[in-house]
Amino acid sequence: MPRRRGFSLVEVLVVVAIIAILAALLLPAVQAAREAARRTQCRSNLKQIGLALHNYLATHSVFPFGVGGDLSGTPASYTAATNRRYAAHVMLLPDLDQLALYNRIDFNIPPFYPDESGTPSKFTSWSFNEPAAIVNLAVFNCPSDVLRLQSPWGPTNYRSCNGSTPAGTTGNGIFGLNTSTRPRDVADGMSQTAVFSERIRGDDNNKAVDLRADLYSLDINLSDAELRTQCNNLTAAGVAGRWQDSNGGMTWLEGNMNWTRYNHVLPPGFPSCKAGITWNKTIMTANSRHPGGVQLLLADGAVRFIGENLSPLVWQALGSMNGGENDAAQAFID
């Protein structure tokens, strides 16, 4: 019988090495292709939100508010009967083919009544608005992000723009407290004014430092300029021992600054901070898991990818709907 020659150990090792090298070369390309697909879906979500905004505008002649009114004082009291701090996302539900979900929400009570701080009900199982709040809507979430939140509520990556200042209730953006902005109010023009952008969701871990996802409390008496400077220079070591909110984006239901809103005080990718516990002096930056920048929805419905190296003045100008904000931004930085 003729002898059959097999592979030597050296030959096998060479083949394995070649396969490993090819895999190492192909893996980044595969990952890049997957991220490109996720980024395209994220862009599509923002486009849908833009269409919903314009359908809302066609019906009501105004953009929806960024956050509903609250007569309970500042910061808001979650359980007070006068708290109506619903988010812009809720107002858009009928125009996102979610009319049935919209009709399940009782706007005569606070968003999470009778719960406190959006925690699950202590009284009955899934009562009041909770059956609506637990619905996870794909259109509100970017597939590039990782879901780390532990709460049961439907989360969101997309935030409405409050403006280019830390003022949470009197911002100069299209979506503020109880606002009803008309196109004629947008002095900069619809194609140069931001309406929605992205932000990484939190992880519900107040012991872990995450400068991109969490919101950190600084000194309560800081001026706007001091708040901006300290937040701009914040480091992982610098947040040690400070209070942090790590549940960012945990719900689309309520217009809390840490859940559904953002501003253009600092460029994309920078830390987020607030003075003390108030929502009326907050820097909430846009960011994402897309390499190098974020997707930005403009008031005319266009979606643009904004790099993290964009001029801070240009970024601030995009956040404001007022004319002449470049001069205001320069004065603010000075």
C-alpha positions in Angstrom: 0.0 0.0 0.0 1.4 3.5 -0.9 2.1 5.6 2.1 0.0 8.8 2.5 2.0 11.8 3.5 0.3 14.1 6.1 0.9 17.7 7.1 3.9 18.3 9.3 3.6 20.2 12.6 5.4 23.2 11.0 3.0 23.3 8.1 0.0 23.2 10.4 1.4 26.0 12.5 2.2 28.1 9.3 -1.4 27.7 8.1 -2.8 28.6 11.5 -0.6 31.7 11.6 -1.8 32.7 8.2 -5.4 32.3 9.2 -4.8 34.3 12.4 -3.2 37.1 10.4 -6.1 37.2 7.9 -8.6 37.3 10.7 -6.8 40.1 12.4 -6.8 42.1 9.2 -10.5 41.4 8.5 -11.9 42.0 12.0 -11.5 45.8 12.0 -13.1 46.0 8.6 -16.0 43.8 9.8 -16.4 46.0 12.9 -16.2 49.2 10.9 -18.9 47.8 8.5 -21.2 46.9 11.4 -20.7 50.4 13.0 -21.4 52.0 9.6 -24.7 50.1 9.5 -25.6 51.1 13.1 -24.7 54.7 12.4 -27.0 54.6 9.3 -29.8 53.3 11.5 -29.1 56.0 14.1 -29.3 58.6 11.4 -32.6 57.1 10.1 -34.0 57.4 13.6 -33.2 61.1 13.8 -34.7 61.5 10.3 -37.9 59.9 11.6 -37.9 62.3 14.6 -37.4 65.2 12.2 -40.4 64.1 10.1 -42.5 63.8 13.2 -41.5 67.3 14.3 -42.6 68.7 11.0 -45.8 66.8 11.1 -46.4 68.2 14.6 -45.6 71.6 13.3 -48.0 71.3 10.4 -50.8 70.3 12.8 -50.2 72.7 15.6 -48.2 75.6 13.9 -45.6 75.3 16.7 -42.8 72.9 17.8 -43.6 70.9 20.9 -42.2 72.0 24.3 -38.9 70.5 25.5 -40.5 69.9 28.9 -44.0 70.6 30.2 -44.8 73.0 33.0 -44.2 72.4 36.6 -45.8 74.6 39.3 -44.3 72.7 42.2 -41.1 74.7 42.3 -37.5 74.1 41.1 -36.2 71.5 41.1 -39.4 69.7 40.3 -41.3 67.6 42.8 -42.1 64.3 41.0 -45.3 63.5 43.0 -46.8 67.0 43.2 -50.2 67.2 41.5 -49.1 70.2 39.4 -46.0 68.5 37.9 -46.5 68.1 34.2 -42.9 67.7 33.1 -43.6 65.6 30.1 -40.9 65.4 27.4 -41.0 66.5 23.7 -40.7 62.8 22.9 -44.2 62.2 24.3 -45.7 64.9 22.1 -44.3 63.3 19.0 -45.7 59.8 19.6 -48.8 60.2 17.4 -46.5 61.3 14.5 -44.2 58.3 15.1 -47.0 55.8 14.5 -47.5 55.5 18.3 -51.0 57.0 18.7 -52.2 54.0 20.8 -49.2 54.4 23.2 -49.9 58.2 23.4 -53.5 57.5 24.3 -52.4 55.3 27.2 -50.8 58.3 28.9 -52.8 60.3 31.5 -51.7 63.9 31.2 -53.8 64.9 34.2 -51.2 63.4 36.6 -47.4 63.7 36.9 -45.5 61.4 34.5 -44.4 58.9 37.2 -47.2 59.5 39.7 -47.2 58.2 42.5 -43.6 57.1 42.3 -40.6 59.2 43.4 -37.7 59.9 41.1 -39.0 57.6 38.5 -38.6 54.4 40.6 -41.0 51.5 40.0 -44.4 51.7 41.8 -44.5 51.0 45.5 -48.3 50.8 45.5 -49.5 48.6 42.7 -47.9 46.7 39.9 -47.5 48.9 36.8 -50.0 51.6 37.7 -51.0 54.9 36.1 -48.5 55.8 33.3 -46.1 53.0 34.0 -47.5 50.6 31.4 -46.7 53.2 28.8 -43.3 54.2 30.3 -41.9 50.6 30.1 -42.3 50.5 26.3 -38.9 50.5 24.6 -39.2 52.3 21.3 -36.5 51.5 18.7 -36.8 55.0 17.1 -35.6 56.5 20.4 -32.5 54.4 20.7 -29.2 54.3 18.8 -28.0 50.8 18.1 -24.4 51.9 18.5 -24.9 52.4 22.2 -24.8 49.7 24.9 -27.9 49.3 27.1 -26.5 49.2 30.7 -29.4 50.8 32.6 -31.1 48.7 35.2 -34.5 50.5 35.4 -37.5 49.0 33.5 -38.4 52.2 31.7 -38.1 52.7 27.9 -34.8 54.6 27.5 -33.6 57.1 24.9 -30.4 58.3 23.2 -31.9 61.3 21.6 -32.3 64.7 23.3 -34.1 67.9 22.5 -32.0 71.0 22.3 -32.5 73.6 25.1 -30.0 76.1 23.7 -26.4 77.3 24.1 -26.5 78.4 27.8 -26.7 76.4 31.1 -30.2 77.8 31.8 -32.5 74.8 32.0 -35.8 76.8 32.1 -34.9 79.8 30.1 -32.7 78.4 27.4 -32.3 80.1 24.0 -33.0 76.9 22.0 -36.2 75.7 20.3 -37.1 73.3 23.1 -37.5 74.9 26.6 -39.8 74.9 29.5 -43.4 75.2 28.2 -42.2 76.7 24.9 -44.3 76.9 21.8 -41.7 78.0 19.2 -42.9 79.0 15.7 -40.6 78.9 12.6 -40.6 82.7 12.5 -39.1 82.7 16.0 -36.0 80.9 14.7 -33.9 84.0 13.8 -30.9 82.0 12.6 -33.0 80.0 10.1 -34.2 76.4 10.3 -31.1 75.0 8.5 -28.7 76.5 11.1 -30.5 75.6 14.3 -30.3 72.3 16.2 -33.4 70.5 17.4 -32.2 67.0 18.5 -28.8 65.2 19.0 -27.4 62.1 20.7 -26.1 61.2 24.1 -24.8 58.0 25.6 -27.1 56.3 28.1 -26.0 55.9 31.7 -25.2 52.7 33.6 -27.1 53.2 37.0 -23.8 52.9 38.8 -22.9 55.9 41.0 -19.7 54.3 42.1 -18.1 54.0 38.6 -16.7 57.1 36.9 -17.9 57.6 33.4 -17.2 61.1 32.2 -19.1 60.6 28.9 -22.3 59.2 30.4 -22.7 60.7 33.8 -23.7 64.1 35.1 -21.5 65.5 37.9 -22.5 68.1 40.6 -20.0 70.9 41.1 -20.2 73.8 43.6 -23.6 75.4 43.9 -22.5 79.0 43.8 -20.6 78.9 40.5 -21.3 81.5 37.8 -22.1 80.3 34.3 -18.5 81.0 33.2 -17.0 79.3 36.2 -19.3 76.3 35.7 -18.2 76.0 32.1 -14.5 76.3 32.9 -14.5 73.7 35.7 -16.6 71.3 33.6 -14.4 71.7 30.6 -11.4 70.8 32.7 -13.0 68.0 34.7 -11.0 64.7 35.0 -11.7 61.3 36.4 -9.7 62.2 39.5 -11.5 65.5 39.8 -14.9 63.9 40.2 -13.9 61.7 43.2 -16.4 62.1 46.0 -18.8 64.3 44.0 -22.5 63.5 43.5 -23.2 62.0 40.1 -26.4 61.2 38.2 -25.7 57.9 36.3 -29.2 57.2 35.0 -28.9 59.4 31.9 -31.5 58.7 29.2 -33.4 56.2 31.3 -36.8 57.3 30.0 -38.4 59.1 27.1 -41.4 60.1 29.3 -40.2 63.0 31.3 -38.4 66.2 30.3 -35.7 65.9 33.0 -32.4 67.4 31.7 -30.6 64.2 32.5 -33.1 62.1 30.5 -34.4 63.8 27.4 -32.7 67.2 27.0 -29.2 68.6 26.2 -27.5 71.9 25.4 -24.6 73.4 23.4 -22.5 75.0 26.2 -19.6 72.6 25.5 -18.8 70.7 22.3 -19.6 67.1 21.8 -17.7 64.6 23.9 -17.0 66.9 26.9 -18.1 66.1 30.5 -21.5 67.2 31.8 -22.0 69.1 35.0 -24.4 71.1 37.1 -24.1 73.7 39.9 -25.4 71.9 43.0 -28.7 70.1 42.4 -30.5 72.6 40.2 -31.5 71.8 36.6 -31.4 75.6 35.9 -27.6 75.7 35.7 -26.6 72.6 33.8 -24.1 71.7 31.1 -25.5 68.6 29.3 -23.3 67.8 26.3 -24.0 65.7 23.3 -21.9 62.6 22.7 -22.2 59.2 21.1 -20.4 55.9 20.5 -19.8 56.8 16.8 -16.0 57.4 16.4 -15.2 61.1 16.2 -18.5 62.9 16.7 -22.3 62.9 16.9 -25.3 63.0 14.6 -27.3 66.3 14.8 -30.8 66.9 13.6 -31.5 70.5 12.4 -34.8 72.3 12.4 -35.2 71.9 8.6 -35.1 68.1 9.0 -31.6 67.6 7.8 -29.2 65.3 9.7 -25.5 66.2 9.9 -22.5 64.3 11.4 -20.7 66.8 13.6 -17.1 66.1 14.5 -15.8 66.6 18.0 -13.2 69.1 16.7 -15.8 71.6 15.6 -15.3 75.1 16.7 -17.0 75.7 20.1 -18.4 79.0 18.8 -20.0 77.3 15.8 -21.4 74.6 18.1 -22.9 77.2 20.4 -24.3 79.1 17.5 -26.1 75.9 16.3 -27.7 75.4 19.7 -29.3 78.9 19.8 -32.2 80.0 17.7 -31.4 83.7 18.2 -29.5 85.9 15.8 -26.0 87.2 16.7 -25.2 84.4 19.1 -21.6 84.3 17.9 -20.9 87.6 19.7 -22.7 86.3 22.8 -20.7 83.0 22.7 -17.4 84.9 22.4 -18.4 87.1 25.4 -19.3 84.0 27.3 -16.0 82.3 26.7 -14.1 85.5 27.5 
